[in-house]
Each structure stands twice: as C-alpha cells, then as structure tokens.
Amino acid sequence: MTRPAGESYALTHARRGASRCLLFRGAAIPRSILFVQFLVVIFLAFSFVAHGAPATGKTAKAGQTRTKNPKAATGVSGSRVQEEPDSVSSHRNTAVAAVPSGTNRLLKTDTTIYWYNEVTSETSKTDPTQAVKGITDPQHNRTYWLDPVTNLATWERPEAFAWDEVPSKEDPTRKYYWNAVSGTTTWEKPAVLAWKTAEYGFWYNTVTGESVTDSPPELGYLDPVQKRTYWIDPDSKKAVWAAPEQWSWTESESKDPAHEGRSTFYSNTVTGKSTWEKPASLAWARKSRTKMYYYNQLTGESTYERPKQLGYEDPATNKVYYDITNSSAGKATGEVTWDPPHYAAGAWHETESPAGTANPGKVFYHNSVTGEVQWAKPEVTAWIKYHEDL
C-alpha cells in the first residue's frame, strides 16, 4: 500500500489506531471497553432507580424504604420519592372454606398483653395501632406512614388509616367516623380503630379446680373465614361445627315453684339428659394473672389491697412478714417481724376437740399469741385471694 508522501510508517500506523481508540487522561482506551463500561453504568443506575438507596448507606428497614407521595419535600429518612402507580387495587379475593380450617386458636401465653380487634375478632402479638398512628422519622422529625396497599412510605396518611372519630352534632353522645382522604362517613367503627389491648391470662375451671394456659377445647375455636365456632372432636380428631356430645350442655332456669332456691339446671342438647350439677365443660372462666382482689367469706368485704392480717410478701425470701402494731394505739410502730402478731391470720390455728371432751371432733380456733380460744371462725382467717375475670 502506498504511503502518503513525507510521512513515516509509524505515524501512519498511529493515525489508523486513533480511529478505534479514545484518549483518557493521556492513555488510549479501546472503544469496546468504553462500551462495556457504559452498559455497566446504565445497569447500576437502573438498579438504583428500581430499589432505592438508604441515605445512611445501611440496609433499609421496614417502613423506611420508599415514599409514596411524589410531592413530599425531601422524602423519608432512608427513603426516596417514587411515583405512585396509576391504578392500585386494594381488593383481595377471600376464599370461603366449606369446613372449619382448624386455625386461629387462642394465642400462646408467651407475653402478658396482646391486641384484639373488636370488629374482625383478629388477634395480634404486636401492636397494630402503631401503623395507624404513624412512625416518627428522626431525621426530619416528622410522622410518616407505610401504605398498606402500595407498601410505600408516605408523609400523608393513607386512606386506610385516615379515619377519625367525630361526635354527632344532633347527639354528642353518639359518634360517627369520617375518612379525611375519601370524605366517607359511617356509623360503623372501622376495623383499624377497633384494636384493644387484652391480657392473655389463664383458664380456671370452677368445678374441677383445673388451670390451663390455652383455651379449653370445650369452648371451641373461631374459624377466621366463616366467623363461626367449631370444635375438634376428641374421638375422631376432626373439626366439626356442632359441639361433641360431652360438651353439648346448656344452662337453663327452672320455673317450677317446687325448685325454689335451686332453679338453675343443665341440659345436654344431644342426649336430652338434665342435671342440677354444673358440668365441667361449662365451668371454665378466664382469669387475669396480674389483677387480683381479696374477698372475706365471712364479712363479704372485698379489697384490691392485701389485708394487713395476711402480712406482706418479701420478694427476696418469698416469706411473709408483718407490721408490729401498738396494741393500745392500734397503729403500726414501723417495726416488722417474721412471726405472726396477735391480729394476723397466721396466729390462729384450727384444731379438733380431742376425744373425752364435751364436743369431741368439733373444730375450734386457738390464737397462739394471746391464748384466746373460740368456736367461731375468726374473720381474719376468712380472706381469700381471687384472680379477676377477663
């Protein structure tokens, strides 16, 4: 090939290479490498747009990913602004079960408090009202919400959480509910406002004296789809809508004058059998673990405070101690003792009259401090501690 006149071969070769290379900071970079780098940059940019990047450089937490409202000033901490899709459906198909699903049993008692929804009968171990109240963004000192439909963070209250309780102008004692986003009003309480705290407690059977943590099978379980009660048959182990025979008892009141003073009786709807004795399946009561009161079986008095006659429990030793009372003034001296004073229930002892006495076998009561003896049960010994019903 003929070379241009006056140019060396090396210079000609350099010009040919220049058509396939670009100079970058004094170094020649082939166009093919630049094209690959360009594709990598495009891919990374697309990934950033699709997923967002936390402002702190750390992994984004739930509720701090993206913000729904494109008009928000800066965006939630650890979030970015993203356009909302034109159409978002909040409707979800709900399958109707033909038979009990056997789910939604009473939650285990791994904590003291749980949440219960008065509208849907749902239960939750975590506080569901936090989503309705919103979350405080520490960087902007503002409240944001996580939209339950789009799962995006937004400065504006989502429609699902925008319900407010409003007194009626005609009847201030009556409340209605207004949605600040949609403008909808209703007399029915929205489910998002129907969450209440409740205590797990325990179950106590007043007939057998048995205590259990979980809901007794005699009471049945709520089917979350059908909103009906079902039972697990103890023989077949299958879920059934009707209570099994041994649990099919109902309570009724007799109108027969001959049964005056004993009007309550119990009938089995399967066998037709009736009895005056309360069946154990109807004797379950849900009790509080933390709320207790004291009742005096002789005087009928009740109090939430532990009566001083029972002493005070020392948490370090699990022993009971007592205040020393000045007998003349009837006031505590400020001193304490492990030994039951004369006024304490522990000072009284129940004893049977020995054989050969005027009343053999008859129970009497003796005060070991004062030496007092009496036939009647002392009132201070009649205190019983009860767990409140839930």
MARVO-135447 format. One record per residue: x, y, z of N, C-alpha, C, O, CB in turn. Coordinates in pm, whole numbers, plus 50000, padded with zeros to 5 digits. Atoms other than C-alpha are relative to their C-alpha. Glycine has a CB too. Example, Ala and Ser with C-alpha at 12.3 -4.5 7.8 and 13.67 -1.06 7.14 Angstrom:
# MARVO-135447
500894988150000512304955050780500905012050000501945011850066499015000350125/499184988149994513674989450714499235010950073499745022050090500415004649858/
***
This chain:
# MARVO-135447
500874988250000500005000050000500905012350000501915012850071499025000050124/499194987950014501345034649903499805008850120498665011350162499645007649872/500074991249883502195057150198499965014349954500525017749850501204997650094/500004985850035501475094550197501425005550001502255001950084499135007950097/498664994450012504475114450091500325008450120499485015950169500135008249872/499514991749890506505129850368499624994750137499935001250237499495013949985/500375005349869505085107550647500664986550021500814978549928498464998850014/499345012649967506805079350825498954989050018497774992150036500865001550127/500895011649982505245044750859499414999950142498254996350161500764986949973/500485000149861504975048251237498875009950019497905007050089501145003250097/501044990049984502925079951209498704995449934497614997349987500465013449940/501195005250070500595063950955499304989650083498074989750089500384994149864/500595010549916500025033951187499265005850122498225000850163501104990250047/500634993449884499215057051482498675006149962497725005550040500935010750057/501264993950044496525075151280498934989449980497764991550013500215007949870/500995010650018494875042451189499444995350135498244992850148500614988249923/500465004549868494735031951556499125010050070498265006350150501194996950088/500774989549934493285065351662498534999149967497695003650044500535013549961/501405001250036490095057251476499274989650085498044989550088499874996349853/500605010349916489505027851716500245002550148499814994250229500524986549961/499674997149860490725043952044499655014450035499575023149948501504997350028/500174986549947489995074052261501035002150108501444992950178498575002250055/499024996849897492425091952483499275003050130498305010750130500885012049958/500564997549867491585091652859501175002450094501934993450130499104987950049/498894995949913493975111253080501354995549942502234990750013499814994050142/498725002750063496725105752829500184985649959501204982249898501095003850090/499875014150035496085068452785498924996349900497785000849912499914990950125/500945004350103494405052552486499144988650052499674978750102500744995749872/500945010249954491245032252571499214995149879498595003249811499055005550111/500765005350113489695009252309498525003250016498035003750128500204984849986/501444996949997486065017652217499194988550057498154990850119499505003549861/500765011649949484924982452305499945000050153498914996550211500624986849949/499984999449854485984986852669499105011250050498395009550148501425002050052/500864989049961484255020552691498534996249987497715000350070500295012449916/501395004150020481045005052557499544990850113498414992050160499844992949864/500335008949889481134977752824499815008050129498875005550204501094989450020/500134991649883481715003853094498705008149997498065010050101501195009450011/501254992650013478785023852961498804991350037497884996050103499845005449857/501105009149967476494993252989499954997650151498864996950208500174986649926/499965002249855477634987353350499395011950074498635010150168501444997750047/500534987949938476835023453443498485000549985497775003950080500645012549940/501454999950025473365020553285499324989950092498264992850148499694996749852/500595010649914472704987953478499935004550145498915002650212500814987049989/499984995449861473755003053811498985011150022498325011450126501405005050037/500974989249987471625033953751498594994550004497764999150081500145010049886/501335006350001468605012153669499704993250133498584993950184499894989949886/500185006749871469144991953987499705010050109498875007550196501234992050036/500224989749899469305023754193498575005349994497935007450096500995011449983/501354994950017466025036254045498984989950048497974993550109499745003549854/500975010549967464285002854098499934997350149498854994450201500344987349928/499975004249860465364996754456500225011250100499885009750217501074989850018/499744989149906466395029854609501234997350082501734986150085498815001950092/498805001549918469325035954839499815007550130499485019350128501265005249927/500134993149871469205043655211501005011350011502145010549965500214990150116/499134988249989470585077455296501224997350085502265003650067499245011750058/498895002449908472795062855567501024990249944502094988550000499474994850131/499095009950055474385036655345499794986450061500464976850022501425004250021/500285012749937472945009155567498794993749933498095000349856499765001750152/501155006850056470344983655473498735006450051498585008550172500034985150035/501234993549961466914999555474499144990650081499074978650053499245005049879/500895007949916464504987655739498575001449950498265010149868500105004550148/501414999550037460804980655702499425013450043499675018250153499214988450064/500584987049967458865013055687500915011449967500555023049989499645000550144/499044989550034461965032155566500594997449862501784999649841501125000950107/499475003650131462245021355203499745010649895500675016049836499414987049956/500324990250102460385044754973498805008150044498065004150133499734993149866/501154991949964457845072354990499025000949884499425002449768500445013950043/501045000250102454565072154805499775013749939499595014749817498724994850058/500434986950044453905109354779501105007049920502125010749978499585008650119/498944993650080455875124654487500165014850030501135021049986499704998449853/499904985849968455185159454625500645002550135500745014050178498645006349997/499374998149870456885153154959501275008249984501955007349882500324986450066/498894990450012459575178955032501324993249972501994996649874500115008250127/498695006150016462605156755070499954985050000500834978549944500925004650107/500075014649990461495121355142500354995350139501025002450214500944993449899/499775005649869461605099155447501454995950016502104991749920499084988150025/498635004049973464925092155613500224985649958499464976749995500335001750149/499755013450048466465062155444499054996449886498884984649857499864989950113/500995002650104463905066055160500255009349884501135017949888498585001750054/499974990650110463375082854827498595001649949497714993549981500974995349887/501324997450054460405097454643499784991549876500664990749790499825014949968/500315008150117458715074454392498575002549958497695003850043500224985050027/501354998050051455685079654169499134988150036499574976650032500025002049849/500955010749970452605060054269499444994749870499175002549779498875005150093/500635005550121451215036054006498625006149979497945009950074499894984750010/501284993850032448145049353826498834992750064497894999150112499815000449851/501115007449942445895021353949500544989650096501384981350059499154993349890/499615009649898446355001854270498734994050057497885001350108500885006750112/501195006649949443744976254372500214995950144501194989350178499634987849914/499925004049860443084972154741499104988250029498994983950144499625011750090/500915011249980440634943654687500754987049986501564985149895498835000649900/499365013150002441754908654762498934989350005497954990650079501004998450118/500965010950001439904876454689500094992150131501184989150178500234990849880/500055007749876438794857655001499294986849973498114986749936499285008050113/500615013150022438184820454970499114996450118499464999050234501084989249979/500935004349895435224806755165500194985150024500014977049933498535003349962/499765014149969436004774355343498694992850024497774998350085500914998850124/501215007949982433374746855337499984993250136498914990350190499894989649890/499885006449869434644731255660500925008550086501685016550032500534985449989/499114992249914436414746055963501464997849962501894986649935499784996350147/498595000950037440024753855887500884994850112501994990150088500505013449955/499215004849887441184744556235501115009450041502065005250107500594986749967/498964990349969443234776556268499455010850093498305010550135500565006449871/500374988349920443184808756471499634996450143498695002250198498865007349935/500255003149860443264792656814500565011150087501355019450041500624986450038/499524989649910443904814357117501525000050006502154989550016499414998050140/498564998850003447434827457113500644994550127500044994850234500405014549982/499275005149884450024811657343500345011450096500385023050056501294992749955/499734989749899450854830057662501515002450014502075000750122499414996050135/498584997049992454414839457573500235014550044501355018250077500674997549865/499924986449946453674875657674498745002450083497814994350081500155010749886/501144997149916451244891957914498865006449922497705003449946500415008950115/501004992250071449444915057672499974996349852501024993649792500265015050016/500145001350144448074910057321498935009949954498325016650037499634985349959/500974990750055445814930157091498864992249935499074981949870500665009449897/501205006650051442254920856995499165010149925498955021349971499184993550116/500814991050081440124935956720498524997150023498064986049996500364998749850/501415001749965436504941356827499114998349877497974993649890499545011650081/500795001150123435304942456464500274986949928499344979949888500295011849907/499655011850079437194914056296500294987750085500394976650032501205003049915/499655010849907437974892756608501424994949979501784984350030499024988449984/498605003850018441614891256496500785002550129500395010650212500635007949882/499094997849889444414888756750501405002649946501744998049837500004988150097/498654996750043447964901856728500935000350120500575005250226500035013549926/498994999649895451104897356935500725013450004501245017450108501004988849981/499354987050008452494930856818498935010849989497805008149951500975000849880/500944988849996450854965056845499615004249858500435010249788500625011950076/500414996150136448824970356522499615014649990499465019849880498854991449954/500414986050003447845005756623501165009149960500945020749924499455004150135/498854991750036451385018056555499955004049853500345015149817501304992650031/500104997050144450765015856180499005011149975499195019349884499614987549921/501024989750016447665037656218500525013550051500255023949990498714996050075/499474987549943449445063556436501125005849916501365017949918500494997650142/498864995450078452405065256200501314998450076501324995450195499815014349961/498665001949946456135063956260500755013249993500685020349892500764988949923/499244987549998458365093156361501334998149928502104989149961500235004750145/498725000050070461225099656122500985008750078500775020850085499845005049852/499104992149914464165110556343500785010649924501175020849983500974990950069/499194990350076465985128756063499215012749972499745023749981500484993749868/500824988350034463085151555967499055003850111498355014050102499224997349874/500904997449888461185149856297498575001749952497845010649995500455012650076/501355000150054458015142356105499464985950007500214976250021499985005349854/500655013049998455505114156104499734995349858499255002949774498695000650080/500335005950130455215091055807499254987050022499244981750133501284997649914/500775012349994453075060755730500484990349893501074994449792498505002949983/499735010150100453565028255546498674995949941497854989650008500774987750060/501275002750066450735025055296499784984949991500614977949933499955006449860/500225014550003449174990155339499694994749861499764982649838498874996350093/500315004350137448194989454969501254999449915501524989249850498975009549936/498804999550084451415000154800501264995550073502284992650009500205014049949/498845003449916453774991555090501115010349985502295007150000500534986149963/499034989250014455475025055031499815010150113498705011850164499855007049861/500064989949895456305051755288499475013049944499785016649830501385002250063/500604987650046454365084355263499835009650117499585005550230498644997349933/500204990049896454145117055454498515001950030498145005850140500625013449958/501434998249984450365117855403499364987150054499784976150019499355004049866/500695011849948448035094755594499334992449886498584998349809498955004050107/500685007950102446945066255366498504999550029498075001250143500584985649993/501455000349985443215063355307499564989750103498614991950178499344997149867/500395010749907443085030855505500165004050145499484998550232500834987649972/499744995849863444395048755816499435013850032499655019050141501495000050026/500414985949987442695082755767498655001650068497955011450044499945006549865/501294999349931439675075555989500115008050131501065006450207499464985850028/500094992249876438705099856267498624998050061497624996949991500285015149973/501265001049928436035096556534499455014050025500175022650076500184992350135/500584986649991433645126356532498684999350078497854990650049499775006149858/501294999749929430815134956779498895004849908499105013949827500085009150126/501154995750080427395138156619499495013450050499405015750171498874989450005/500524986949960426015173756616498624998750063498295006250155499945009549879/501355001949947422495161156684500024993050136499224996150224499164992049901/499895007449875423555137456961501494998450033502134989049985499304986049989/498555000349970427055144557106500464987050064501654983850059500355011450091/499605012649938426985111557291500214989049897500784978549928498954995650101/499855009850106426895093156960501155004149909501315015949878498694998549919/498834997250083430005090356743499804994249860499194983749842501284994250065/499915005750134430435085956371501445001149953502275007350021499035007149900/498615000850045433575080556165500115006149861499305003549772500494985349999/499784992450124434935102555886501404997249949502384997450024499805015250024/498725002550063437695094555641500525012949937499905018249844499904988849894/499484987050043439855125455586500524999849857500705010549798501115004350092/499515000850138441105112855247498854998549902498765006049805500984988249985/501095002550094437985099255080498755008250030497895009649943499644985350001/501194992549962435435120355270498844991150041497754996250066499585008749888/501055009549964433445088955354499655001250148500525003550231500434985649968/500445000349861431365088355673499214987250025498564981949935499145012550034/500715012249963429915058455858499784999550150500555005050228500774987649954/500265001949858428335049356189500774987950052500994986850173498504998250025/499295012049959430215016256193501475003050024502125009649943499854989149893/498594997549968433615016756359500914992649901500764980549885500324995750145/499055006850091436395009556104500904990550078501244993150194500865010449924/499205010249933438474979056186501335005550051501845000950154500264988449906/498704994749959441684999756207499925007550132500945009750197500575009149893/500174992949874440225018356506499464990850110499204995450222499055011849981/500675009249907438854987156679500974991250077500554981350138499034991349926/499035008149926442084973556830500025003850146500085015750180501405001549939/499944998149856442114969257208501054990750060501284979750010498624997650066/499055008849932444754955857442499244990650092498214994150149501045008350081/500615010049913443894924657635501114991750063502254991550016499004990849921/499025008249929445624901457875499754985349968498614980849961499925002450152/500145014350027446324865157797499324992850117498374985250097501364993749972/500575006449883445544853958150500134984849995501044979349934498565003850013/500035014650001444704817658211498564995650019497695003850050500934993950111/501345005549987441664794958226499924991650127500794983550157499624991549875/500195007249874440304781658554498634993449999497644999749964500155009650122/501265007349995437634755058597499494999850144500124994050232500174985749945/500544998849865435434762358898499444986950055499164985950174498925010550003/500495013049955434214726158913501154990650033501164984450139499124993749893/498895009449981437434706458874501205006250069502074999050119500424994349869/498834993349943439874732959001501195000149908502285004349947500384993650129/498905000650096441984727858690500315013849944499415021849922499674990249885/499564987650064444014756758546500824996649877501704988049882500825008850099/499275002350125445284757758187500355013349936499715023449963499194991249903/499554987950068447094782957972499215002649873498775013849849501484999049968/500684998350128445434776957635498494998750015497994993050113500514989749899/501465000950000441754779957554499564985550005499994977649921499425007049877/500455013949989440004747657666499264995649874498505003549819499104998350123/500665004850122438804726257372498494999750012497805000149910500504986349964/501455000249982435304725057524499355012949949498175012749911499674998150147/500564987250041434844761857431500005001849850499355010949799500765011350065/499944998850145435624756357064500975010649955501635017150036498645003049945/499074990550061437614778256827499285007949892498335003049831501244992749942/500624991550102436734806656593500644997549865501864998749850500135014850039/499505001550136437054799056223500135013949938499145021049929499064990949914/499784986350047438604830656070499305003349870499065015049841501465002449984/500674997550128436904826355732498495000350016497835009749972500404989449898/501455000949984433404815355828499475008650115498275011150123499604985750021/500414992449881433364835956152499014991950083498054997350138499365013549959/500845009149922431784805856323500874992050096502084990650075499204990649907/499285008249903432754784656620499974985449957498934980249917499405001650141/499915014250028433944749256558500714993150115501314999650201500744997449865/499365008049896435214721056778500864989249936500634985349822498954993850095/499235011750042437804693856747499464988050077499624987250199501555002050025/500595011649936436034661056817501094991850070502044987650004499244991349897/498945007349928438054643157090500164985549955501204979449979499725000350148/499915014050046437274609156934500564999049859501524991749834498624993450006/499565000950140437674614856560501165009349968501835007649867498845003249909/498934990150019440154644056597499745008849878500665015149826501354993149984/500354991950115438284661556314499265012550045498645012850151499154991949900/500714987649971436914696956304498534998549964498194993749855500635011949924/501455001050022433114698656337499345013050043499845020050132499394987950077/500714987849965430604727056351499214998550129499095008150205499075004149886/500825002349881428454711356626500864995150114501794987350093498874989949970/499235004349883429784706656979499804985050022498684980150013499575008050127/500135014349971430534669957057499084997650120498855006650201501384993850027/501005003449899428094651957286500415003850141499625009650216499704985349996/499584997449863430174655257603500125014950032500265018650148501314993150027/499894985649977430364693157554498725007449962498725019749960501165005549922/501244993850049426784699657437499045003550114497865000250107499314990849901/500824996549885425504713057769499565014649992500325023249948500764997450130/500524986349992423314743957814499455002450140499064993150210498905002449894/500504996049868422254762858127498605005949987498365014049898500965010150067/501384995050004418574769658197499515002950142500104998550240499064989749930/500614996749872416374783258474498644993150010497814994149920499855015550015/501285006849977413514762558617498975009850053499265017950141500184988250098/501094991549954410174779958662499064992550094498034997850135499225005349880/500815008149910408774752158879500155005250143501265005650195500404985049991/499914994949862407904766459225500614989950097501174993650201498615004050049/499465010349911408934733359377501525000350005502134994850096499534986249956/498554999550006412514740759277500545013250053501655017250019500474998049857/499574987149946412714773659465501304998550078501444989550161498915006250090/498695000649935416274780359580500994991449924502184991249955499874994850139/499115008150083417644756359319499445000049858499034989649807500144985350056/500694998450127416394769658989500864997149878500324994449771499475013849990/499125002150115419444765158765500244985249977500644978050069501335007450019/499695013850035419754732058584500684999849864500745009949795498724991349999/499195001250121421764719058290499474988549914499154977849965501504997850035/500545009950093420614700157981501024997249889501735006249844498665004849940/499165003950112422514680757714499154999849874498194992149866500674986250025/500824998550120421174690357371500084987949908499274986649817500425012349924/499865012150083422354657257219499284988250064498504981349998501504996649978/500585011649933421294631557480498675003150067497904994050096500964994650103/501224996149930418464651557643500094998450150499115001050220498864992049949/499815001949857419874643957987500055013650072500565023350018501304992150027/499994987949918419374670258264500614997150136500534985950186498585005750016/499385001649870421214675858590500045013450072500095024050009501424994249986/499854987849920421374700758877501465003950016501775015450045499354998050138/498574997549982425164697558891500595006349874500335001849763500744986950035/499414992950114427114721158670501054991449932501994987049999500625013450045/499005007950072429044701958400501335007649993501355019949985499514996549858/498674993750002432784708658394500235007949873500975017749874501094989550015/499794993050127432594719358028499435014250002499825022549920499374992149887/500574986649988430524749858135500655008150112500255019550136498514999250023/499454993749880432694758558434501325007249976502025010750071500204989650107/498734993350028435634774658255499845015250010498875020849957500524996249860/499994985449987436414810958344501405005049968502394999150012499555004550143/498704994350036439194832458200500415009950108499665019250139499965006849860/499544992249885441244848158479501255008249965502065004349882500284990850119/498834991450017443774876158495501164994750084500974989750195499675014650040/498815003849924447314868158601500475011350090501125009050192501124995849906/499444988449931448024903258722499005007450087499395014250182500575009549900/501024992849925444704916858854499344990650100498674981050062498955006349904/500545008549896443704901759185499335008650108499635020450123501104991250062/500644993249889441494910959477499794989950113499934977950094498655006449957/500185008249881440774897759825498545001150046497975011950050500985004250114/501405000549958437354886859949499904992750133500494982050151499124993149892/500185006249870436324879260304498684992250000497604997949987500015010750113/501165008650009433954849760310499025001850115497864997950103500444985749994/500894997949885432514859260649499345013749998498145014850024500774998450129/500544986449995432064896860621499475004749865498705014249859501065009650048/500404995650133431554899360242500815011749948500555016649839498565003850001/499154988850040434204926760227500964995749889501424984349886500795005450122/499025002650105436434928959920500915012149984500495023450006499304996749865/499014989250014439564949359853501094995749904501424983949893500615003850136/498885002850090442334952159596501324999550078502294993350033500085010549889/498784999849920444894958359869500074987650088499064983150143500075012850087/499835011849918446314928760052499735003650147500365012750200501444994249983/500304996849859444794928660405501234998150088502004988650070498844991150052/498815000649914447394935160673500014987250084501074982750128500075012350091/500065012349922446164904160858500694988349930501044978449993498564996450029/499335010550076447714883260580501515002349991502244993749942499414999149859/498584996850008451104900160612500405004649862499555006649775500834987950040/499474994950126453324911560328501084990349949501894985350026500585014350018/499055009450059455344890160089501345006949973501385017549910499444994049869/498654994850024459104896260086500534993549873500764981449872500954997250122/499585005950127460274891459723501374993550006501664984549928499995010549894/498645005649992463854883859829500004986150060500794977550019500895009150081/499995012949928462994854660058498744991749975498674980050015500165002550148/501295006650021459424845959946499344996350133498534987050140500174987449915/500615002149870458494847460314499045011650031499115022149969501094998750110/500984989849960455684867060481500475006850128500885000250224498604993650021/499664992649880456444894660730498805008750040497875010549961501275008849977/501134992549946454144916160945500485013050064501625014250109499234991450105/499774987749923453944951261087499724997250146498784990050180499125011749948/500265000949856454234953161463499105011650039499475023250022501345000150083/501004989949966451174971761588499985002650151500014993350231498614995749951/500164996249859450954990761915498564996950041497625003249994500355015350023/501335004849965448034973062078499135010950062497915010950043500114988450096/500794989749935446975003562278499565010849901498425015649906500805006350114/500324989550096447135028661992499374994449873498695001649800501265007949965/500555006150120446175004061719500695004449873500125003149765498555003149990/499254995350115448845018361488501314992449987501864987450086500265015050010/498735006850024451925003261328501145007950062501145020250058500244998149849/498864993549935455165010761512501135002749902502085009849936500514991650114/498924998550097457275009461196500954988350000501794987149911500775012550027/499175011949994458924977061301499284988449932498054988249921500364996550146/500575011750065458424944061123500524987450067501544987650136500324999949848/499625012749940458614907861227499594988649909498624989749833499364998550140/500375012050075458574873261069498884992450072498144985050009501234990949980/500985007449921456364860061350498635006649991498535018850003500444999050147/501344994250009452584864661311499605006750131499635000350236498974989249962/500504993249879451314891061559498614994650037498054986249968499955015549978/501285004949951448114885761755498865002249902497904994549900499675006750130/501094996650091445974902161482500074992349869499124992649791500025014749972/499775006450130447374881261196499214987049986498934980250085501494997349981/500715012650026445534852461032500884988250039500374977850081499604999049851/499095010849967448654831361090500104996850147500654986550185501335003149949/499965002449855448254834661466498894990650044498934985350155499905013250077/501135008749967445024814561456500224986149942500674984649828498685006049948/499825013850043445084776761433498704992350020498054993350124501164993350077/501225008149995442204753361357500324986450062501254979550019499394998249858/499725012449926442044723561593498694992650030497664998950052500755003150132/501165008149964439634694861659500044996750150501094993750206499954987149916/500085003649858438434688562013500344985150015499804976749943498575003150058/499595014149983440054656462137498884991550060497914996650116501234999250089/500965009449942438134625562243500005001450152501035004550212500334985349959/500104998949856436894625762600499575013750046499355015950165501294996650063/500474986649966435874662462584498505000749975497894991149928500755010949919/501444998450017432344676262575499584999949853498484995749820499545012950065/500324999450143432484681262199501124993549918501855000549847499795014849954/498915006650071434844655062054499855001749848498775000049792500044985150036/499984998450145435844661661693499545013549951499695016649833499154989749938/500464986850041434364696661690501185009449983502125009350062499005005750102/498894990950033436594723161536499905012750084498835018650096500005003449849/499914987149932437684752861745501265007149953502105001149884499994998250156/498884991750046440204780761688500765005550120500175009950220499505011649909/499134996149889443164789761906501025010249951501685008149849500704987750061/499024989850033445294821261897501284997250078501304997850201499465014250029/498755003949935448904811461965500725011650067501645009350145500924993849899/499364988349938449864847262068499275004050127499905006250231500035011749902/500774995549885447054856762302499464988650085499064990650200498855008649954/500565011349927445944821862403498494999149991497894990250051500415000650142/501464999750013442354830262307499514987549928500174982549837499555012649925/500625011850061440074800962214498545003249969497855009350051500114987550093/501394997650036436734802462028499514989749898500304983949823499825014149944/500585009550094434324780561831499845006349861500044999549760498644995050052/500264993350128433554806161558501315002649925502345005749984499255013350023/498824997450083435964810161271500325014950004499435023149977499774995349854/499644985749995437864843161312499905006449862500265000249761501435001750056/500164993050128437124868761042501335001849928501375001649805499355013550023/498714997650064440834874660981500494987949921501364989249834501045003850105/499585012250070441194838560860499144997249877499374987449806499954988050094/500965002650108438374841760604500335007349871499525007649779498615004050045/499624992950123440304862060344500454989949894501264981049921501135010350028/499645008450114440574845260002500465009049886499855019349858498794991049955/499514992150114442614858259708499404994549871499484982549844501564999849993/500615003850127440804857659374500685007349884501095018849896498485003050001/499574993650124442014864359021498785005649929497764998849918500774989949908/501144993850067439734888358836499674992749871500564987349805500285014749972/500435005550128437694875558544500415009349887500455021549903498484997649998/499674992250119438734886758199498844999549902498905005449795501294994849933/
***
